[in-house]
Amino acid sequence: MVHAGTIMPATNTGGGIISTIFTRLNTPTLKQNCTQAIMSKIISGELKPGDRLPPERELAEMMGISRSSVNQSVLELESMGFLNIQPRRGTVVRDYRKYPTPQSLAAIMSYDSVELDHSIFSDMMDFRRLVEMECARLACENIYDSTYAEMEGYIDALEQGGDPEEQVYQFHYRLTQASGNGIYSMFFRAFEPVIRALIKQHYSVKAGDVQESARLHRRLLAAIKAKDEQQAVSLTREILSQGVAVLEERYGSNDGVCKR
């Protein structure tokens, strides 16, 4: 049965177009925009656990949308674990790090901005160190020649002026694949939007790091080829620490909110 709002292409029995169903695309609703705006302020650290949101009527006036849209957003964010509606106190930001939900984790994974709360940024980089240093160690024994060639190609492209975000991200993704552990590569890929955003910000702030980064990545690949686990782990730590040092400068010394 074909529902209203779907489009059926003509079927080409000669093997061209395969009969399938496409649904109409929708632009984000006001409710979705409201949800994203509030969630971004929470993930960025601008709104902290325990902070109380303005009443829904005030929020609606500030955003220029209906109170109904705000109410739906608040209810959705509560179900995701970002807000807590308390009787007689109003809507309060929940500590989603202490009480995570699958939905809050999914929101972090798909978050494509560098405006991260400092604690989330630190946790993200700790996660990358833990995973990628182990992947570098495992890659010394498990890397395929084809993966090695791909990683070498990304370094070549970086040295020749290729997009740092693309080349560095792909190199590190291939590093997780080279480990031979599919879960590591799946977790890394799941965080692609935020990892890409952080890589892009690093080289936007300090473009001079590109050639030094290429040199470190080439040394890492050489260590993996030589099966030198200790050196591979050490170089992975150095590469990630280089990015952390640059990105840490974006945070204030007191409030931990990412500077724009």
N, C-alpha and C positions, 0 to 999 in steps of 0.2 A: 504493500500500500504506500503510495506517495503522498506525503503531507503537504499542506499549503506552505508556500515559502521555499520550496525546493526546486532545483533546476535539473532537468534531465537532458543530457546531451544526446544528440542523435547517435544511434548505434551504427558502427561501420562493420558490417559482417565480413569485410575483406581484411580485417586484422588491424585497422587503424585505431579508431577511438573505441575504448572499452566502455560499455554501458555502466554508468555509476551515478551516484547522487551527490550533488553539491548543495550545501545549505547557504542561505544568504548571510553575508558578513554584516556584523553590527558594530557600530562605533561604541566606545565605552559610555556607559550611562552615567548620569550625575551621581548616582549612588556609588558606582564603582570608583569614580574619581574622588569622591569624598572618602571612601574606605582607604584608597591608596594614599591620600594626603595625610590622614591621621596616622596610618601605619608607618609612613616614612618618617614622621616626626618622632615616633617611638623608636624605630630602629636606628635613627640617627643619634638618639640620645637627647634630643631637644625636649622630649617629654620623657620623664623618668618614672620608675615604679613608685607608686604612691601619689603621683601628681593627679589632681582632679581636673577633668575636662570642664569647660564652660557648659552651662545648661544647653540642651538641644536647641532651644529657641535662639539663643545667642549664636551658637555655631552655624545655624541655618542662615542667620543674617550676615555673619562674617563671610560665608562662602557663597551667598547669593543663591541658595537652593532651598527646597522645601524642607520643613521639619520632618516630614515623612522619610525623605531620602537620608537625612542625618540619622534618624532612628534606626532605619534598616542597616546603615553602616555600623552603628554602634553595636547592634545585635550580632552582626557578622563578626566584628572584631572581638566581641566577647566569646563567641563560639570558637574562634581561632586561638584564644588564649592571650590576647593583647590587652583586653580591657576587663574590668569587673564592675558590674552594676550593683551598687550597694544601696539598700533602702535608707532614705533620709540623708544620705551623704552624696549621692550622685554617681557619676561614672568615673572610675579611678583606673589609672594605668596599672596593669598587672605585671609582675616580674616574670616575664615569659622565659627568661633564662633559668629561673629556679623551678618554674612549673611549665615546662615545654609541652607542646602538643604537636602531632604530625603536621597540622596546618601552619603553626608558627615556624617549624623547620622548613616547610615548603616555601614559605614567604621569604625566609632568609636566602634559600637556594636561588630563588628567582629575582632577588633584589639586585638591580643593575646600576646602583649609584655608589659613589665613594663616600657618601654621607653616612658613615657608620658610627654608632656609639663606640667609644674607645675600648670598652670591655669586649664587644663583639669583634672588633678589628683584631685585638690581641688574641682572642680565642681562635679566630680564623687563621691567623698566621701560625699559632701553635699547632693547629690541625694540619696545616700544610707542611710544617717542619716534620711532624711526626710521620705523616704519610710519605712525603717525598724522600726523606732521608732513608726510610726503609725501602722505598722503591728503588733508590739508587743502589743500595746494597744488593737487593735481589736481582737487579738488572745486570750486575756483573756476571751472573751465572745464566740468566734466562733470556737476555736480549737476542732477537733475531737479526740477521744481517740486513733484512729489509727495513726493520725499525731503526737500526743504526744509520742506514743511509738516509732515511727520512729526517731524523734528528740532525744529521750533518747538513742536510739541505736547508733546514730552518736557520742554522747558524750562518751558513753562506748568505742567505737572503738578508739576515739581520746586518751582517757586515757590509752588504751592498746597498743598504738604505731601505730595506723592506720595512713594512709596518711593524714596529716593535710589539704592539699588542698581539697581533696575529702570530708572529714568529715565536715569541716567548711562550705564549699560551700553548701553541701546538707542540712545542718542544717538551714542555712539562707534562702535557697530556700523554705524549708518546712515552715519556719516562715512566708514568704509572702503568702504561700498557706493557712496557719492557720488563716490568717486575714479574709478570706472569700471574699476578693476582687480579682477577677480574673485578673483585669488589673495590679494590683501591681505585681502579680506573673509573668505575661507575660513580663512586662518591665524588671523585675529582670533577668528573663531567657534570654531575648534578649541580655543582656550585659554579658552573661556567660564567653566568652573568656577573656575579660579584667579583670573581677572580679576574675576569677580563677588565672590569672597571678599575680595579686596583692596579693592574699592570699598566693600563693606559695612563692613569694618574701619575704613576711613578715616572714614566718617561716624558710626560708632559711637563712635570715640575723640574726634572733634571735630565734633559736630553743628552747631556754629556756622559751619562752612564751607559749609553747604548753600546759603545765600542768596548768598554771594560766588561760589560755584561756578556757580550759576544765572546770575549777572551775567556771569561770564567766558564761559560757554557761549553766552549771547545775543550777546555781542560777537563771538565767533568766527563765529557764524552770519551776523551782519551783514557781517563781513569777507569771507566766502565769497560772499555775495550781491553785494557790491560788486566782486568779483573781485580783491580785494587780497591777493595771494599772500603777500607778506611779513608782513602783519599776521595772516593766518590761521595761518601757521606759528608766529609768535611767541606767539600766544594759546594754541595747542595745547601748546606747550612750557610755558607758564605754568600751564595747567590740570594737566598731568601732574606738574609740579614741586611743585604744591601738595599733591598726594596723597603724593608721595615724601617730602616734609618731615615729614608726620605719621607715616607708616609707618616711617620710619627710626628714630624714637624707640623703636620696639619692640625694637630690637637692642641687645645689650650692647656696650660699647666694646671688649671684648677678644676674646671667643670667636665673635662673629658668629652666635650662636644666637638665634632669634626668641623674645622674651619672651612668656610666656602672660599 
